[in-house]
Structures are given as C-alpha cells and as structure tokens.
C-alpha cells in the first residue's frame, strides 16, 4: 500500500499535475497554500471561500510551509499524507473486522481471514486508490468514517458487558464524528443516523446517548458552520450551491447512481466507460443485485453473518448510506461526483464482502474438487482479471497517459502574467498561476452571485477578463452571456479539450 501511493510522487511534473489528483483537488491545495502564507481561507488571495472541505485543507497547510515556494514539492508531499491516511484505514479495517466477529476464528489461514481480506482489498484495488489518492478529502473522510465505525463497535461491546455507556467514551465518539463532519459536511447524515438509531433502540437511554454524541460533534464542527453563515449567509458550502445550479439532471443522477452502485457491488472492477447505452448500466446493476441475492440465499449467508458478527453495529451506517443515495440522487446536481459521494457505500460493502468470504472460499474449493480443470481455470482467470484490472489501470492512468490539458493551460497563464484568464474548471491552472479567475463560483463568491443572478457575462465584463478558457460545453454559455454585454472573444489556441478564447472587444 505504501509503495503504490508513495511511488506516485517520483513522476514528472506534468504527471504530478494530472492523475490521480483531480481538477477540484487543486482548490484544496490552493487554499492550503494561501492559508500557509497567512492569507486566510481563500483560493485566490482575494475572495474568502467555503467551497472546500476544511479539515483536509488544514492538514495540507504544513506541506506548503515545508515546501516554501516550490508548489510541485508540496504536491509530491501530498502523496505521503495520502499513504498515511490509507495505512491507518487498513489498520482500522483490520481491527474493526476483528472486534465485529463475536468469536474471532484464530485458526483460519490468512487468505481466509476476513480482517486480512478487507485490509488487502483496500491496499490493492484500483477502485479504492482511484478515489482515496485523488487529493480530495475522500481518503481522510474514509479514515474518520472507519474510526467512527470502530469506536461505535467498541461502544456496542461496552453496552453488552455493562449495560451503560460511559460519558467519556460518548464524548470521544462525538469528537470523531465532529472531525468527520469537518472532513466532509455530509457526515452530518451519519450523526443523524446514529442518533435516530440510538433513540429507536432504547428511548430513555438513547436520548441521552444521542444528545451527547450530537452535541459534541456539533461543538467540534461549529467553527465551520459559524464561518459559513457569518461570511456567506448560508450553511451550505458555496461549492455545493454552485453544483446545485444545474437543472434537469435527475435522469443523469439515476443513470450515474446505477453505474456507481453496480460498480461498487462488483468489488474488483467497474465498467470501463460512462458513454455506454443506458440500458447496460441498469442491466449491470440488476444483474449484480440478483447475483448477490442468489449467493446470499444459496449459502444461507444471512444466518452465517448474524451468527458470527455484531450485525446491529452496521445498522446506522447502512442507514447513513441510504441517506446519501437519496440526497445525492434526488436533491443534488453533481452526477459526476457520485463515485466520491458514494464512497462510504464502498467501505460498508467491502466489509460485508470480506465477512462472508470464508464460506465463499469453501464453496469454491468444493466446486474445484468436483471440476478440477474447469474450476481451476475459472478461478485462475477470475483472479487474474480482478487484480489485473487494478494493475493495468494503475499503470495506464498514473504512468502512461499524462492528461496535459489543464497543465498546459496553467503554463500558458504563467507565460502571460499580465493577462487574466477566466475558467469554470479553474483548479489546476488556478493553482499554477494567480491570474486564473474562477467562474463557476465554487471558490469565487462574486462569480457565484453572478451565476445565481443568471448573468456571468456581466461579471466577465466587469472584471474585463482577457481570455476565457474551457471546453466547449462550459465556454459557449459564458461567451454568449459576455456577448450580451458587448464582450467578444475568438478562439486562438487549444490545449487538448480546452479551447482558449481571446478578447477582441
């Protein structure tokens, strides 16, 4: 695990600015750099922002204090922080699976041990590193969710032994949940899910437990809520408001939701393209769902699971995942981010999958013993495909393909320091060059207000931007809006899919 993460920092500058870091992760890096330099929570040194998740920004800030003016060094150091988070995730996954077992089976070989299986999957699967190593908050969020799960199982064991939960342990649990909220604000759904579950299982004691946990987590996260409301007039981060400006995306949310849930159910692989016909994605989800139900019934896994594991510990976390699915599909407008938003489902699914691996392995051994050549061939091909998929995508995305579009745009901006360039996708280029202006409003509150008013063109003209740069679907509406106020731009260059438009009027 350490090798797969840390080796990424030794690549070329161009690849450092590409995968696995995402475009939006550079907003976090940019904010951390400004925070390190004493400019406050801002991505451009001018506009305060709450369009980033605060805790990961705070953790990134020391990297820029160490790196000084060397931005690339700070990005390289980021992979060390990513490796640390994933190492801790592996430890917590192992320890959580151990204490979830009612009677840990010490005599199992390691290749049949659920704690070893789940830790190994986290270390080796591309569907994990593809999200925890992006530079976004997902790795840190995963760590705090796992810490919450581990602590909650400990509380359940304590309750089984003594019938009560000590105040100190509840406060500690609340602190972890509060930090999870600071890692990503949708963890408030987890706090609510746990509070509801505790009250429903024991109303009298549950109210006390829920109250202590909720109050502590609110206290820990309150500085962020206060900052949001006093500075921006809303508890919702401006990036969330910006994403919600899209309309008519329910069908796409449903389609992407089917893709993401189907992919996480497959454990080892995911569909290679989002551009396949829609029926394939729904068929993918339904097929995997029916196959999972068949496996559960065929091997009597519900009884196996309930007999060997503390199943009640999963209940509020499964309810939390259900809340995420409902909210992000029906009440949010960022289908491209659903894999990241649904990552908690991946965590729970991996733990459930690892917990039932021993009977699955035993059934596979019986199948091979009856059909030696055929069974061995099928098992070998399945193993090669599963882990070959992760190995190939790791090499292809992180070593072979450079993805230079945003990097080249940032280089252009650096070479034209006296000209200002507006972009919706301003993360990478904006981190590289201070003359990039964010136009989608994720981290630029003035641009967000213009978009809320339906007139980004007025903002472009008021700022008298010299260039607009973005792909066609994003640039065309901005150019049309600017034209209404007399601004005229013509295409003069391109960097991959990014088209550069220069002001001529």
N, C-alpha and C positions, 0 to 999 in steps of 0.2 A: 504494500500500500504506500509506504513512504517512497519507494523507488518510482512508482507510477506518477506520483504527484510532484516530487521534488525534481525529477529529471526534466520536467517541463520548463524549468527556469533557465536551462542552459541553451535554449534555442535562440535563433536570430531575433533581432529587434522587431522585424516585420511580423514574425510569428507570435512573438510575445503580445503584440497589439491585436492579434487575431484570436484564434481559438486557444484554450477553451473560454477565455474571457469573453463575455457578451458585451454588446454595444452599451446596454444600460449599466453594466458594472463600472464603466468609466465615470459615470456620475458619482458613484461612491468614492472612487479614487480621487476624483477632482475635489469633492467636498472634504475628504480627509486631508488632502494637501493644503487646502486653504485653512482648515482647522489647525493644522500643524504650524502654519505661518501666522496664526493669530487673527485671521480674517473672520472667524465665526463660521456658522453653518451656512455656507454658500458654495455654489459651483462655479461662479464667475468672479467672485470678489466684489460684486455689486449687489445682487439680489439675494436676500436671505431665502432659504429653501427648506421645505419639509418633504420634498419629493424623494427622499432617500430613507432607508431604514437606519435608525440612529446608532444602534449598538455596533454593527459591523464597521461603520464609519469611524467610531471611536477606537476600535481595535486596529484599523488600518492606519490611524494617525501616527503612531510611533514608527511605522515603516518609513514615512516621509521625513520624520525627524532624523532617522538614521541615514537615509539616502541623500538628504540635502536637496540639491538642485537636480540630482540625477533621477528623473522620473522612471526611466526604464529599470533602474536598480530597485526602486520601490515596488514596481510590478513583479520583478523577479522574487523579491522577498515575500510577496503575497502568496506564492505557492508554498512557502514554508508554513505560513499560517493556515493555509488550506489543509496541508498534510497533518498539522497538529490537530485540527478540528476532526478530520476523518479518523485519525488514530484514536482519539477519545471516543468517537462514535463506535468504533469497533470494540473498544473495551466495555462501553456501556451496553452495547448489544449483547455481548457475551455474558456480562453479569446479569442483565435483565432476564435473558433466557434461562439462566441458571436458577434464579430465585422464582421465576414463574412456574418452574416444574415443582409439583408437590413433593416428589421424591426423585431427585436427580439420579439418573442411571449412570453410575460411575464406571460400570464395566463395558460400556459401549465403546467401540473403536472410534477414533476421532472423526473418521469420514462418515459416521452415522450420528455424531453428536450434534443436536440442534444448535447449541451455542457456537460450536466451531463452524457449522454450516452457515449460519446467518452472518457471522463475522467475516467469513471468507467471501461470501457473496458481495458484501459491502466493499470489500477491498478490490475485487477483481472485475465487477460488472461495469461495462461502459454506461448502461443506463443510470448508474449511480454517479460515477465520476463526471458524466456529461452534465450533471446539474450541481453537484457539490463543489466542483472545481471551476465554476464559471466566473468567480469573482463577486457574484451576488451574495446575498445573505443566506442562501439555501443551506450551505454546509454548517454554518453557525446555528441556524434555526433547527436543523436536524439534530445537532448536538444537544440543544436545550430541550427539544421535544423528547429525546431519549432520556435525558436527565430527569425530566418530569415523569416519564413513564416509570423509570427505575425507582424514583422516590415514591411514586404512588403505590407501586407494588410493595415496597417496604412498609408503607402505612397500612396497607391491607393485611400484611402479615402481623404487624403490631396489633391491629384490631382483633385478629383471630386469637392472639395469645392473651391479651389483657382486656379486651372489650372497650378500651378507650384509646384516644389519640392524644399524646402529649402536646401541649401548646407550642413548645419549641420546634417540634417536627412539622407542625402545620405551618408555622411561620416560615421555616426553611423551604417548605414546598411552595408556599406563596411567593417567596423571593425568586425561586427558579422560574415559576410561571410569569412573574413580572418581567424578568430578563428575556423570556421567550417573546413576550409582547413587544419589548424593545427591539428584539431581533427581527420580528415581522408582526405588524399590528393585528393580523388576522388570528393570532394566538388568543385574542380575547374570546373567540369562539370556544377554545379549549377550556378557558377559565369558566365560561358559562356552562359548558357541557359537564364539567366535573361538579360544579355547584348544584346543577339540576339533579345529577345522579345521586349525590350525597343526600340531598333533601328527600328524594323519592325513596331511597332505601331505608331511611330512618329519620322521620321528620324532626323529632325533638333534637337528637344529637346532630343530625345532618345540617340543621340551620346554623348551629354553632360552627361546625366544620366548614361549611360553605362560606359563612361570613368571615371567618378568619382568613381563609385562603384568598377570597376575592378582595378583601380589604388590603391585605398585604401586597398582592400583585398590583392593585390599583395604586398603592402608595409608591411602589418601586417604579412604575411606568408613568406616574403623574407628571414629572417634569416635561415629558414629551407632549402629553396632552395639553398641558398649560401653554407650552410654547406654540403648539399648533393653533390653539384658539386665540391667544392674545396677539399673535403675529399675523395670522391668515384668516381669522374669523371662522374657522371650521376645524373639527376634529379629524376630518378626512384629509390625508396627505394630498398635496396638490398633484402628485403623480397619479393618484387614484382618480381624482376629479378629471384630470386630462384624459386618462384612459376611458372614462365613462362618457366622454363627449361623442364617442362613436354610437350610432344608432342602427337598428335593424340587423344586429349581429346574433340574434338568438339562434337562428339556424346554424350559423358557423360555430357558435358556442356548443351546440348539441353535437355537431359533427366532430369538432376537436375533442370534446369531452369523451365521445365514444372511442376516438383514437387513443387518448391518453389512458383511459381506464382499461381498454383492451391491452395496450402495451404493458402496463404495469402488472396485469394478470399473467402475462406470458413469462414474467420474471427475467428471462435471459436475453430476449431480443425485443425489437419493436419494428413496426412497419417502416420500410425504407423511404417513403415519400408521402407528404400530405396532399399530393396532387392526384392521387388515385381516385377513381369514381367513388362517390359517397357510399354506395351500397356495399363496397368492400369493407369499409370501416365498421359499419353496423354489423355486417356479417362476421367480421373479426371478433367484435365484442361478444356477440351472441354465441358464436362457436366456442370461445374460451369460457364463457359463462356456463354453457351447457356441459362442457367437458369437466369443469370444476365441480359442478353438481353431481355429475356421474361418478367422479372419483370419490367424492365425499360419501356418497351412498354405497358405492361398491365396496369400499374399505371400512365402512362404519366409522368414519373419521370424527364425526361429532361426538360419539361416545368416547373414542380414544382421546380426543382433545380435552373433553370435560373431566375425564378421569385423571388425567396426568398434569393438567395445567390449571392455574387460578384464572379461570375464564372471566370472572367478574372484573378483573383488572383491565380487560380490553374494552369493556362496555362504554365508558365515557369517551375513550379515544376513537372508537368506531363511530360514535355519535358525532364527535368533532369532525371526522372525515365526511360524514353525511352532510353536515352543515356547510363545509367547504364546497362540496359538489353543488348543492342547491344555490348557494350565494354566487359563486363564480360563473355558473351557467345561466342562471335566470336573472341576476341582479347586477352583473358586471359586464364590461365590454372590452375585454382583452383576451380574446381566444388564443393568441399566440403565446401567452404566458401560462396557459393552463397546465403544461407539464411541471412548471415550477410551483404553481399554486397547489397542485395535487400531490406534491412530493410526500406529505405526511401519509397519504394512502399507500405509497410505495413502502414506507417504513413498516406500517402495520402488516401489509401483505407479505413482505419478506419474513417477518417474524412468524406469521401464521404458516407460511410455506415451510420454513425451517422446522417448525414444531411437529409437522406431520411427515417429515422426511423419513424417519426410521421405518414406518410401515410401508411407505412407497418403495424404499430400497429393498425391503424384504420381498415385496411382491415382484419387483424387477428381478431379483435373484431367482425366484421360483420360475418366472417366465423364461429366463435364460437357461435354467437347468432342463426345462422341457423342450426348448427350441434353441439348442446351443449355438449353431452357426447363425441362424436368422436373428435370434435375440441378441447375441454379442455384436452382430453387425449394426443392428438398430441402435443399441445403447452406445456403441462407439461413434456412430455418425451423429447421434444426438448430442453427445458430449463435445465432439469437435465443432459442430455447428454453434452450440451455445457459447463456448468460450472463444471459438474462432471469430464469432461476430464481434465480441468485445475487443479482441486483439486487433482485428482489422480496422475497426472504426477508430480506435485509439491512434494507430499509426497513420491512417488516412487523414483524419481531421486535425491532428496535432503536429504532424511531421511533414506529410506530403503536400497538402493543399494550404497555401498561405492566406487566402481570403484578404486581398490587399485593399479593397475599395475605400473603407474609412481611413485606413492608414495613409493612403496616397492623398486623400482629401486633407488630412491633417498636415501632411508635408507641404501641400500647396499653400495652406494657410500660414504655415511658418515662413514660407518664402515670400509672402505678401503681408507683412506685419501691419502695414498702414491701412489695409482694406478689411472691412468687416463682412463676414460670410454667415448668412442665416441658414440653419438646418433644423429640421424636425429631429432627425437622428443625429444629435449633436454630442453623443457621449464620447466616442473615441477621439474624433477630431477636436472636440472642445477640451479634452484633457491634454492633447498635444499642443494646442495653440490657443492663446487667450482671446484672439479676435474672432472666434466662432461664437455665434449667438444662438441660443436655444429657442426654437419657435413652436414646439409642440406644447410648451407650458409645464412640462414635467418638473423642471428645476428653475424656471424663469417665471415668476409670478406675474410680471407685467404682460408677458406673452399669453399666459393662461387667461388673464382678464380679457385680453383682446379676443381670444378664442371663445370665451364664454359669451362675449358680445357679438360673436359671429363675424368679426372683421379683423382678421390677422393682417390683411393688406394695409390697414391704417397704421398698425404697429410697424410694419416693414417700412412704410414711407416715413413715419415719424422718426424712426431710427436711421433712415436713409442708408440702408444696407447696400453694400457694393455688389454682393453676389448672393444668389440663392443656390444651394447645392443639396440635391437629394435625388431619390429615384423618381420616375415619372408619376406614379400614383400619389406620392406625397407632394412633389414640387408643383404639379399642374394647378391644384386648387390655390396654392399660395400665390403663384404667378397671376392667376385670374383675379384673385382678391386685390393684389397690388395694382393691377391694371385699372381697377375701378377708381383708384386714387391718382392715376397718372403715371404710375411706375411701369416701366417697360424693361424687360430682360430678354436677352437672347442667349441660346446655348453656345458656349465657346470651347468646351472641353468635356471630357468624361473620364471617370475612374471606375472601371467595371460598370456596375449598375448605377453609379452616382453620376448624375448629369450636373455640370457646372454652368450656371446662367449668370451673365454679367449685365449690370445695369447699363442701359444706353439712354435712359431718360429719367 
